Amino acid sequence: MKTLKKITLVALMLGTLMGYANEDKNTTDKKAKRTVKVEFKNVKKGQSLTIKDNQGTAFYSNEIKNSGNYSRIFNFSALEDGIYSAELNKDFEIHIKEFYVKNGLVTFLNNNNEKVFKPVIRAKENLIYVSKLAFKQESVKIIIHYNDEVVLSETLVGKELQRAYKLSKNKTGKYKIVVISDNRSYIKEFTL
């Protein structure tokens, strides 16, 4: 009789544990949805929202029409399995929210919200100023083109990069500054 009680007790405990295990699995599945709401706070008119795959290919892009909070519901259930990102392109930074799609269900990765600071490129007369915040101390490559010819190329590493370049007043024409950082290219063109 004692053996039967022990077997019954063990069976009840295993059943309870299995029930909790199934409940946790269902809770995770409830977080994944076919339609999701993408939200950003403090957006400004003229900023843009882009949805990209993990290769960097954009398949959705839209300019923000009103300042304030942005909210839109998307149906990503037709996307192939993989990691994607929703990127809000602001004046001096890009806010990135990553999500993944599996079997038509979308789950946002709460701990993978990222902010990338864009470089600031200014040209005044024959001076070029480039500054970039790089908290992860990633490399920043700066390339200056004059009439489609590279006249300077350098790679820098640091948290706060600030450079000034003096151009020859005798070389008037088209200039293009390319800053490569965070696996992105930023370009500014001007004429001297």
C-alpha positions in Angstrom: 0.0 0.0 0.0 2.9 2.4 0.8 4.5 1.6 -2.5 1.2 2.5 -4.3 1.0 5.8 -2.5 4.7 6.6 -3.4 4.1 5.8 -7.1 0.9 7.9 -7.1 2.7 10.8 -5.4 5.6 10.6 -7.9 3.1 10.5 -10.9 1.3 13.5 -9.5 4.6 15.4 -9.1 5.8 14.5 -12.6 2.4 15.5 -14.0 2.6 18.9 -12.2 6.2 19.5 -13.5 5.2 18.6 -17.0 2.2 21.0 -16.7 4.5 23.8 -15.7 6.9 23.0 -18.6 4.1 23.1 -21.1 2.8 26.3 -19.6 6.2 28.0 -20.0 6.3 26.9 -23.6 2.8 28.3 -24.3 3.8 31.6 -22.6 6.7 32.0 -25.0 4.4 31.2 -28.0 2.0 33.8 -26.8 4.7 36.5 -27.2 5.1 35.6 -30.9 2.3 37.0 -33.1 1.5 37.3 -36.8 0.8 41.0 -36.5 2.9 43.3 -34.4 2.8 47.0 -33.4 6.0 48.9 -34.1 6.3 51.9 -31.8 8.8 54.8 -31.4 8.5 57.8 -29.0 9.5 61.4 -29.8 9.6 61.1 -33.6 9.7 64.2 -35.8 8.1 64.9 -39.1 10.5 64.0 -41.9 12.3 61.2 -40.1 12.0 57.7 -41.7 11.1 54.2 -40.7 12.8 51.3 -42.6 12.3 47.6 -42.2 15.4 45.5 -43.2 16.4 41.9 -43.4 19.6 40.7 -41.8 21.4 41.3 -45.1 20.6 45.0 -44.9 18.1 44.9 -47.7 15.2 47.3 -47.1 11.7 46.0 -48.0 9.7 48.8 -46.4 10.5 52.5 -46.0 8.2 55.3 -45.0 8.7 59.0 -44.1 7.1 60.0 -40.7 4.2 62.4 -41.4 3.6 63.8 -37.9 5.7 64.6 -34.9 5.1 62.8 -31.6 4.7 59.1 -30.9 4.7 56.7 -33.9 2.7 53.5 -33.9 1.9 51.2 -36.8 0.7 47.6 -37.0 2.5 45.3 -39.4 1.7 41.8 -40.6 5.1 40.1 -41.1 3.7 36.5 -41.3 4.6 36.2 -44.9 8.3 36.9 -44.3 10.9 34.1 -44.4 12.3 32.8 -41.2 15.2 35.0 -40.0 16.2 38.1 -38.1 14.9 41.6 -39.2 15.1 45.1 -37.9 12.9 48.2 -37.7 15.0 51.3 -37.9 14.0 54.8 -37.1 16.4 57.2 -38.9 16.6 60.4 -36.9 18.8 63.5 -37.5 21.9 62.3 -35.6 21.0 58.7 -34.6 19.3 55.6 -35.7 17.1 53.6 -33.3 17.1 49.9 -34.1 14.6 47.3 -32.8 15.4 43.7 -33.9 12.9 40.9 -34.3 12.8 37.4 -35.6 10.3 35.5 -37.7 9.8 31.8 -37.3 7.0 29.9 -39.0 5.1 33.1 -39.7 5.2 34.3 -36.1 7.1 37.5 -35.0 8.9 38.0 -31.7 10.7 41.3 -30.8 14.1 40.8 -29.1 13.6 43.1 -26.1 17.3 43.2 -25.2 18.4 44.0 -28.8 17.3 47.6 -29.0 20.2 49.5 -30.3 21.1 53.2 -30.9 23.7 54.1 -33.6 25.1 57.6 -33.7 25.5 59.0 -37.1 28.6 61.1 -38.0 28.2 64.8 -38.2 29.9 66.2 -41.4 30.1 69.9 -41.9 31.9 71.8 -44.7 32.7 75.5 -44.3 34.8 77.3 -46.9 37.8 75.0 -47.4 37.4 73.2 -44.0 35.7 69.9 -43.4 34.7 68.8 -39.9 33.8 65.2 -39.1 32.7 64.0 -35.6 31.4 60.6 -34.6 30.4 59.1 -31.2 31.5 55.4 -31.1 30.8 54.0 -27.7 31.7 50.5 -28.7 35.0 51.9 -30.1 34.4 50.5 -33.5 36.6 51.6 -36.4 35.5 54.7 -38.4 36.8 55.1 -42.0 36.9 58.5 -43.5 37.4 58.9 -47.3 37.6 62.3 -49.1 37.0 62.4 -52.8 37.9 65.4 -55.1 36.3 65.2 -58.6 35.9 61.4 -58.2 39.5 60.9 -57.0 40.4 59.7 -53.5 42.6 62.4 -51.9 42.5 61.1 -48.3 41.6 57.8 -46.6 42.1 57.0 -43.0 40.7 54.7 -40.3 40.3 55.8 -36.8 39.3 54.1 -33.5 38.0 55.8 -30.4 34.9 56.7 -28.4 34.6 60.3 -29.6 36.2 61.1 -32.9 36.7 64.7 -34.1 38.7 65.6 -37.2 39.2 68.7 -39.2 40.6 68.7 -42.7 41.9 71.7 -44.5 41.4 71.6 -48.3 43.5 73.6 -50.8 41.7 76.8 -51.9 43.2 76.2 -55.3 41.3 72.9 -55.8 37.8 74.1 -56.5 35.2 71.5 -57.7 33.1 68.7 -56.3 34.0 67.0 -53.0 32.5 63.9 -51.5 33.1 62.8 -47.9 32.3 59.1 -47.1 32.3 57.9 -43.5 32.0 54.2 -43.0 31.1 52.9 -39.5 28.7 50.4 -37.9 28.5 48.6 -41.3 26.9 51.7 -42.8 28.1 54.4 -45.2 27.3 58.1 -44.7 27.9 60.5 -47.6 28.0 64.3 -47.9 28.7 66.1 -51.1 29.6 69.7 -51.6 31.3 72.1 -54.0 34.2 74.3 -53.1 
